Amino acid sequence: MNEQIQEKDIVNKVSWRLIPFLVVSYLLCFVDRVNLGFAALTMNTEFGFTATVFGWGAGILFIGYFFFGVPSNLALQKYGARIWISLIMIAWGLLSASMAFIQGTTSFLALRFVLGAAEAGFFPGVILYLTYWFPAQHRGVIISRFMFAQPIALMIGSAVSGWILGMDGYMGVAGWKWLFILEGLPSSLLGLVALRYLTDTPAQAAWLKPNERQWLQSKLDQERASVEAKSGPKNSILETMSNVRVILLGIIYVCMVIGIYGINLWMPQIVKEFGNLTSSQIGLVSAIPFLAAAVGMLLIGISSDRYQERKWHVTISMVVAGFSLMASAYFHSSPNLVIFFLSLCSIGLYGCMPIFWTIPPTFLAGTAAAGIAFINSIGNLGGFVGPFVVGWVKDITGNFGSGLIFMGSCVLIGSIIAYLICKKMEQTAAQERLNTLAIQPDKN
């Protein structure tokens, strides 16, 4: 009982120290990644960008993300989270603010690609970093708290971005330029703070008591040793990246991300089609699905940890999201129903993501940095596919309906794969437990 009380107290102490800072950091990262959707309301007209060109620009960020995700996470593992995360934040903040100076299609695409390369290591790096601090049984709630930043960023960012666009012409600068500048520079400033605030491992945490540091580091070392023992000889980075489970998890994440970024980056323009709304009104309406997602994400994470269940929480959430996307296309003529189903979709997609990220560390040991980053890199290719396909279909059909159906279909395919791989991993774990019992000596 004393150890349970100690564990709860230590986990809460670490959570209050790290999670708020990481949430704010990820909030700024996500705002810098998706504020393009609001900038497009006026930027596209200024440069004459078609929906297809905008889709390319929205999605090419994730090509940079794909190529630089694994190297960045390996650098974090080598140099430490404190230094590497701070450098990443400073870089992406400056690059995001530099979007205000694009001159046309070429500079637009190039800068978005480089921004993706800069951001590539942050999310998988934090997921890896959290495994250095939190025992496995707590990670569903902890990752949910961290990823809570996504819907909050979209909710706050939607309202604030709509307001900043209203600054159009202030000091002779276009509103979309103010948007990139005012939402980009705070990331760089917070990156400087990260150098002093973050701690690489529990053993180095002066803000923990000596017995707390010792207990937590010992607990995490034991878990890591257990995973390594089950996984057998340490795999190379190439072997980890070619692992069937790693690749399948990457495909599942692709399906999730197609839905997430397809909605995130096109939401303002979907809402704009509702009627004659101002930029501020578009921002407020666009925030509704993400408010619902924020609440749903925390509740699903709590439920998953309470019952120590992952398979059904991920699968059912994805099924709800996929059918909701299709329903929003079917009821496209009713703004209220569109927002309702997009809210339901957001709850499903954002609710299943934190639970999904508790799965890789259960079988990745010494090469977890490469495995987590590779899953994230594969998955974020969906961030290219979703926005691009929606834009391309919009140019062909003149509406977003077919694009929403495409995204919903992808999410449903992902739910089937998620169910199958989680079921297989459950069966493998059960067999391992039986084998362990079978070889234990008879104490009688």
C-alpha positions as CSV (number, residue, x, y, z in Angstrom):
1,M,0.0,0.0,0.0
2,N,2.8,2.4,0.9
3,E,4.5,1.8,-2.4
4,Q,1.2,2.4,-4.2
5,I,0.8,5.7,-2.4
6,Q,4.4,6.6,-3.1
7,E,4.0,5.7,-6.8
8,K,0.9,7.8,-7.1
9,D,2.5,10.8,-5.4
10,I,5.7,10.6,-7.5
11,V,3.8,10.2,-10.8
12,N,1.6,13.2,-9.9
13,K,4.7,15.3,-8.9
14,V,6.4,14.5,-12.2
15,S,3.2,15.1,-14.2
16,W,2.7,18.6,-12.7
17,R,6.3,19.4,-13.4
18,L,6.5,18.2,-17.0
19,I,3.1,17.9,-18.6
20,P,1.9,21.6,-18.4
21,F,5.2,22.8,-20.1
22,L,5.0,20.1,-22.8
23,V,1.3,20.8,-23.4
24,V,2.0,24.5,-24.0
25,S,5.0,23.6,-26.3
26,Y,2.9,21.2,-28.3
27,L,0.0,23.7,-28.4
28,L,2.4,26.2,-30.1
29,C,3.7,23.5,-32.4
30,F,0.3,22.5,-33.5
31,V,-0.9,26.1,-34.0
32,D,2.2,26.8,-36.2
33,R,1.5,23.6,-38.2
34,V,-2.2,24.2,-39.0
35,N,-2.7,28.0,-38.9
36,L,-2.2,27.7,-42.6
37,G,-5.8,26.8,-42.9
38,F,-6.8,30.3,-41.7
39,A,-4.1,32.1,-43.6
40,A,-5.5,30.5,-46.7
41,L,-8.8,32.5,-46.4
42,T,-7.0,35.6,-47.7
43,M,-3.5,34.3,-48.7
44,N,-4.8,32.0,-51.5
45,T,-6.6,34.9,-53.1
46,E,-3.5,37.2,-53.0
47,F,-1.3,34.6,-54.7
48,G,-4.0,32.9,-56.8
49,F,-3.5,29.5,-55.2
50,T,-5.9,26.8,-56.4
51,A,-7.2,24.3,-53.9
52,T,-4.8,21.7,-55.3
53,V,-1.8,24.1,-54.8
54,F,-2.9,24.8,-51.3
55,G,-3.3,21.1,-50.7
56,W,0.3,20.5,-51.8
57,G,1.5,23.2,-49.5
58,A,-0.5,21.9,-46.6
59,G,0.7,18.4,-47.1
60,I,4.4,18.8,-48.2
61,L,5.2,19.7,-44.6
62,F,4.7,16.0,-43.8
63,I,7.2,14.9,-46.5
64,G,9.9,16.9,-44.6
65,Y,8.5,15.3,-41.5
66,F,8.9,11.8,-43.0
67,F,12.5,12.2,-43.9
68,F,13.7,13.9,-40.8
69,G,11.6,12.1,-38.0
70,V,14.0,9.2,-37.3
71,P,17.3,11.1,-37.5
72,S,15.9,13.8,-35.2
73,N,14.7,11.3,-32.6
74,L,18.1,9.5,-32.7
75,A,19.7,12.9,-32.1
76,L,17.4,13.5,-29.1
77,Q,18.5,10.1,-27.7
78,K,22.1,11.0,-28.1
79,Y,22.2,14.7,-27.0
80,G,19.3,14.6,-24.5
81,A,15.7,15.9,-24.6
82,R,16.5,19.2,-22.9
83,I,18.9,20.4,-25.6
84,W,17.3,18.8,-28.6
85,I,13.7,19.9,-27.9
86,S,14.8,23.4,-27.2
87,L,16.7,23.6,-30.6
88,I,13.7,22.2,-32.4
89,M,11.3,24.7,-30.9
90,I,13.6,27.7,-31.7
91,A,14.0,26.5,-35.3
92,W,10.3,25.8,-36.1
93,G,9.2,29.1,-34.5
94,L,11.5,31.2,-36.7
95,L,10.5,29.2,-39.8
96,S,6.8,29.5,-39.1
97,A,7.2,33.3,-38.7
98,S,9.1,33.4,-42.0
99,M,6.0,32.2,-43.8
100,A,5.0,35.8,-43.7
101,F,7.6,36.5,-46.4
102,I,6.7,34.0,-49.0
103,Q,6.5,35.4,-52.6
104,G,4.6,32.7,-54.5
105,T,4.2,29.0,-55.0
106,T,7.9,28.0,-55.0
107,S,8.8,29.8,-51.7
108,F,5.5,28.6,-50.2
109,L,6.2,24.9,-50.9
110,A,9.9,25.1,-49.9
111,L,9.3,26.8,-46.6
112,R,6.5,24.4,-45.7
113,F,8.9,21.5,-46.4
114,V,11.6,22.9,-44.2
115,L,9.1,23.7,-41.4
116,G,8.1,20.0,-41.5
117,A,11.8,18.9,-41.2
118,A,12.3,21.2,-38.2
119,E,9.1,20.0,-36.4
120,A,9.7,16.3,-37.2
121,G,11.5,15.3,-34.0
122,F,9.2,17.1,-31.5
123,F,6.2,14.8,-31.2
124,P,8.0,11.4,-31.4
125,G,10.7,12.9,-29.2
126,V,8.2,13.8,-26.5
127,I,6.6,10.4,-26.7
128,L,10.0,8.8,-26.1
129,Y,10.8,11.3,-23.4
130,L,7.6,10.4,-21.5
131,T,8.8,6.8,-21.4
132,Y,11.9,8.0,-19.5
133,W,9.6,9.4,-16.7
134,F,6.3,7.5,-16.4
135,P,5.8,3.7,-15.8
136,A,3.8,1.9,-18.5
137,Q,0.5,1.6,-16.5
138,H,0.2,5.4,-16.3
139,R,1.0,6.3,-19.9
140,G,-2.6,6.3,-21.3
141,V,-3.6,9.2,-19.1
142,I,-0.2,10.9,-19.3
143,I,-0.1,10.8,-23.1
144,S,-3.7,11.9,-23.2
145,R,-2.8,14.9,-21.1
146,F,0.1,15.8,-23.4
147,M,-1.9,15.3,-26.6
148,F,-4.7,17.4,-25.0
149,A,-2.7,20.2,-26.5
150,Q,-3.9,19.3,-30.0
151,P,-7.7,20.0,-29.7
152,I,-7.0,22.9,-27.4
153,A,-4.5,24.4,-29.9
154,L,-7.1,24.0,-32.6
155,M,-9.9,25.4,-30.4
156,I,-7.9,28.5,-29.2
157,G,-6.0,28.8,-32.5
158,S,-9.2,28.9,-34.5
159,A,-10.6,31.8,-32.4
160,V,-7.4,33.7,-32.2
161,S,-6.4,33.2,-35.8
162,G,-9.8,34.5,-36.9
163,W,-9.2,37.6,-34.8
164,I,-5.6,38.1,-36.0
165,L,-6.8,38.0,-39.7
166,G,-8.9,41.0,-38.7
167,M,-5.7,43.0,-38.3
168,D,-5.5,43.1,-42.1
169,G,-3.8,46.3,-43.2
170,Y,-2.5,47.2,-39.7
171,M,0.9,49.0,-40.2
172,G,0.5,48.2,-43.9
173,V,0.9,44.4,-43.3
174,A,-1.6,41.8,-44.5
175,G,-3.6,39.9,-41.9
176,W,-2.3,36.5,-42.9
177,K,1.3,37.8,-42.5
178,W,0.5,39.0,-38.9
179,L,-0.9,35.5,-38.3
180,F,2.3,33.7,-39.1
181,I,4.5,36.3,-37.2
182,L,2.4,36.5,-34.0
183,E,1.8,32.7,-33.8
184,G,5.4,31.7,-34.8
185,L,7.7,33.7,-32.5
186,P,6.4,32.5,-29.2
187,S,7.6,29.0,-30.0
188,S,11.2,30.2,-30.3
189,L,10.9,32.1,-27.0
190,L,9.6,29.0,-25.2
191,G,12.4,27.0,-26.7
192,L,14.9,29.2,-24.9
193,V,13.0,28.5,-21.6
194,A,13.1,24.7,-22.3
195,L,16.9,24.8,-22.0
196,R,16.6,25.7,-18.3
197,Y,13.3,24.0,-17.5
198,L,13.5,20.4,-18.8
199,T,15.4,17.6,-17.2
200,D,16.7,14.6,-19.2
201,T,16.1,11.7,-16.7
202,P,14.7,11.1,-13.2
203,A,18.3,10.5,-11.9
204,Q,19.1,14.1,-12.8
205,A,16.0,15.7,-11.3
206,A,17.0,18.0,-8.5
207,W,13.3,18.9,-8.0
208,L,12.7,15.3,-6.8
209,K,13.7,14.0,-3.4
210,P,16.6,11.5,-3.4
211,N,14.4,8.6,-2.5
212,E,11.9,9.6,-5.2
213,R,14.6,9.8,-7.8
214,Q,15.9,6.4,-6.8
215,W,12.5,4.7,-6.8
216,L,11.3,6.1,-10.1
217,Q,14.6,5.5,-12.0
218,S,14.7,1.9,-10.6
219,K,11.1,1.3,-11.6
220,L,11.7,2.5,-15.1
221,D,14.9,0.6,-15.5
222,Q,13.2,-2.6,-14.4
223,E,10.4,-2.1,-17.0
224,R,12.9,-1.4,-19.7
225,A,14.9,-4.6,-18.8
226,S,11.7,-6.6,-18.8
227,V,10.8,-5.4,-22.4
228,E,14.3,-6.1,-23.5
229,A,14.2,-9.6,-22.1
230,K,10.9,-10.4,-23.9
231,S,12.1,-8.9,-27.2
232,G,15.3,-11.0,-27.3
233,P,18.5,-9.7,-28.8
234,K,18.6,-6.0,-29.5
235,N,17.6,-5.2,-33.0
236,S,19.4,-2.8,-35.3
237,I,17.7,0.4,-36.4
238,L,17.0,-1.1,-39.8
239,E,15.6,-4.3,-38.3
240,T,13.3,-2.2,-36.1
241,M,12.1,-0.1,-39.0
242,S,11.3,-3.3,-41.0
243,N,9.5,-4.9,-38.1
244,V,6.0,-6.0,-39.2
245,R,4.3,-4.6,-36.1
246,V,6.1,-1.2,-36.6
247,I,5.0,-1.0,-40.2
248,L,1.4,-2.0,-39.4
249,L,1.2,0.6,-36.6
250,G,2.5,3.1,-39.1
251,I,-0.3,2.3,-41.5
252,I,-2.9,2.6,-38.8
253,Y,-1.5,6.0,-37.9
254,V,-1.6,7.0,-41.6
255,C,-5.3,6.3,-41.6
256,M,-5.8,8.4,-38.4
257,V,-3.7,11.3,-39.7
258,I,-5.5,11.4,-43.1
259,G,-8.7,12.2,-41.2
260,I,-7.1,14.5,-38.6
261,Y,-5.2,16.8,-41.0
262,G,-7.8,16.6,-43.7
263,I,-10.2,18.2,-41.2
264,N,-7.7,20.5,-39.4
265,L,-6.5,22.2,-42.5
266,W,-9.7,22.4,-44.4
267,M,-12.1,23.2,-41.5
268,P,-12.1,27.0,-42.0
269,Q,-12.9,26.7,-45.7
270,I,-15.6,24.1,-45.0
271,V,-17.2,26.5,-42.5
272,K,-16.8,29.4,-44.9
273,E,-19.1,27.6,-47.3
274,F,-21.9,27.8,-44.6
275,G,-22.7,31.4,-45.6
276,N,-21.6,35.0,-45.2
277,L,-19.5,34.7,-42.0
278,T,-16.7,37.0,-40.9
279,S,-13.2,35.7,-40.2
280,S,-13.9,35.9,-36.4
281,Q,-17.2,34.0,-36.8
282,I,-15.5,31.3,-38.9
283,G,-12.9,30.9,-36.2
284,L,-15.5,30.5,-33.4
285,V,-17.5,27.9,-35.4
286,S,-14.4,26.0,-36.4
287,A,-13.4,25.8,-32.7
288,I,-16.5,23.8,-31.7
289,P,-15.4,20.3,-32.9
290,F,-12.1,20.7,-31.1
291,L,-13.7,21.7,-27.9
292,A,-15.6,18.4,-28.0
293,A,-12.4,16.6,-28.9
294,A,-10.6,18.0,-25.9
295,V,-13.2,16.6,-23.5
296,G,-13.4,13.3,-25.3
297,M,-9.7,12.8,-25.4
298,L,-9.3,13.0,-21.6
299,L,-12.3,10.8,-20.9
300,I,-11.2,8.1,-23.3
301,G,-7.7,8.2,-21.9
302,I,-8.9,7.9,-18.3
303,S,-11.2,5.0,-19.3
304,S,-8.4,3.1,-21.1
305,D,-6.0,3.3,-18.1
306,R,-8.8,2.5,-15.6
307,Y,-9.6,-0.8,-17.4
308,Q,-6.0,-1.3,-18.7
309,E,-7.6,-1.9,-22.1
310,R,-6.3,-0.6,-25.5
311,K,-7.8,-2.6,-28.3
312,W,-11.5,-1.6,-28.0
313,H,-10.7,2.0,-27.1
314,V,-8.7,2.5,-30.2
315,T,-11.0,0.5,-32.5
316,I,-14.3,1.9,-31.5
317,S,-13.0,5.4,-31.5
318,M,-11.8,5.0,-35.1
319,V,-15.1,3.4,-36.2
320,V,-17.1,6.3,-34.8
321,A,-14.7,8.8,-36.4
322,G,-14.9,7.1,-39.9
323,F,-18.7,6.9,-40.0
324,S,-19.0,10.5,-38.7
325,L,-16.8,11.8,-41.5
326,M,-19.1,10.1,-44.1
327,A,-22.2,11.4,-42.3
328,S,-20.9,14.9,-42.5
329,A,-20.6,14.5,-46.2
330,Y,-24.2,13.1,-46.5
331,F,-25.7,15.9,-44.5
332,H,-23.6,18.6,-46.2
333,S,-26.6,20.9,-46.7
334,S,-27.2,21.3,-42.9
335,P,-24.4,23.3,-41.2
336,N,-25.6,22.2,-37.7
337,L,-25.4,18.5,-38.6
338,V,-22.0,19.0,-40.3
339,I,-20.6,20.5,-37.2
340,F,-22.2,17.8,-35.0
341,F,-20.7,15.0,-37.0
342,L,-17.3,16.7,-37.4
343,S,-17.3,17.1,-33.6
344,L,-18.1,13.4,-33.1
345,C,-15.3,12.6,-35.6
346,S,-12.9,14.8,-33.7
347,I,-13.7,13.0,-30.4
348,G,-13.0,9.7,-32.0
349,L,-9.8,10.6,-33.8
350,Y,-8.2,12.6,-30.9
351,G,-9.5,10.2,-28.3
352,C,-7.8,7.1,-29.9
353,M,-4.4,8.7,-30.6
354,P,-3.0,8.8,-27.0
355,I,-4.1,5.2,-26.5
356,F,-2.4,4.3,-29.8
357,W,0.9,5.7,-28.6
358,T,0.9,3.5,-25.5
359,I,1.3,0.4,-27.8
360,P,4.8,0.8,-29.4
361,P,6.8,1.0,-26.1
362,T,5.2,-2.4,-25.0
363,F,7.4,-4.2,-27.6
364,L,10.1,-1.7,-28.6
365,A,13.2,-1.8,-26.3
366,G,16.7,-0.5,-27.1
367,T,15.6,0.9,-30.5
368,A,12.4,2.6,-29.2
369,A,13.6,6.0,-30.4
370,A,13.9,4.7,-34.0
371,G,10.7,2.7,-33.8
372,I,8.5,5.4,-32.4
373,A,9.9,8.0,-34.8
374,F,9.4,5.7,-37.8
375,I,5.8,4.9,-36.9
376,N,5.2,8.7,-36.6
377,S,7.0,9.4,-39.8
378,I,5.0,6.8,-41.8
379,G,1.8,8.0,-40.2
380,N,2.3,11.6,-40.9
381,L,2.5,10.9,-44.6
382,G,-1.3,10.9,-44.1
383,G,-0.8,14.6,-43.3
384,F,0.2,15.0,-47.0
385,V,-2.4,12.6,-48.4
386,G,-5.4,14.0,-46.6
387,P,-5.1,17.7,-47.4
388,F,-3.9,17.1,-51.0
389,V,-6.7,14.6,-51.9
390,V,-9.4,16.9,-50.3
391,G,-8.0,19.9,-52.3
392,W,-7.8,17.9,-55.5
393,V,-11.3,16.5,-55.2
394,K,-12.6,20.0,-54.3
395,D,-11.2,21.4,-57.5
396,I,-12.8,18.6,-59.5
397,T,-16.2,18.4,-57.9
398,G,-16.6,21.9,-56.5
399,N,-17.4,20.6,-52.9
400,F,-15.9,18.8,-50.0
401,G,-18.3,15.8,-49.8
402,S,-16.2,13.3,-51.8
403,G,-13.1,14.3,-49.8
404,L,-14.9,13.7,-46.5
405,I,-16.0,10.2,-47.7
406,F,-12.4,9.4,-48.8
407,M,-11.1,10.3,-45.3
408,G,-13.9,8.4,-43.6
409,S,-13.1,5.3,-45.6
410,C,-9.4,5.5,-44.7
411,V,-10.2,5.8,-41.0
412,L,-12.4,2.7,-41.1
413,I,-9.7,0.7,-42.9
414,G,-7.4,1.8,-40.1
415,S,-9.8,0.6,-37.4
416,I,-9.9,-2.9,-38.9
417,I,-6.1,-3.1,-38.9
418,A,-5.9,-1.7,-35.4
419,Y,-8.3,-4.4,-34.1
420,L,-6.4,-7.2,-35.7
421,I,-2.9,-6.1,-34.6
422,C,-4.1,-5.4,-31.0
423,K,-5.8,-8.8,-30.9
424,K,-2.7,-10.5,-32.1
425,M,-0.5,-8.7,-29.5
426,E,-3.0,-9.8,-26.8
427,Q,-2.8,-13.4,-27.9
428,T,1.0,-13.2,-27.9
429,A,1.1,-11.7,-24.4
430,A,-1.3,-14.4,-23.1
431,Q,0.9,-17.2,-24.6
432,E,4.0,-15.6,-23.0
433,R,2.3,-15.6,-19.6
434,L,1.3,-19.3,-20.0
435,N,4.9,-20.2,-21.0
436,T,6.2,-18.4,-18.0
437,L,3.9,-20.3,-15.7
438,A,4.8,-23.6,-17.3
439,I,8.5,-23.2,-16.7
440,Q,8.2,-22.0,-13.1
441,P,9.4,-24.7,-10.6
442,D,6.8,-26.4,-8.3
443,K,7.3,-24.8,-4.9
444,N,5.5,-27.8,-3.3
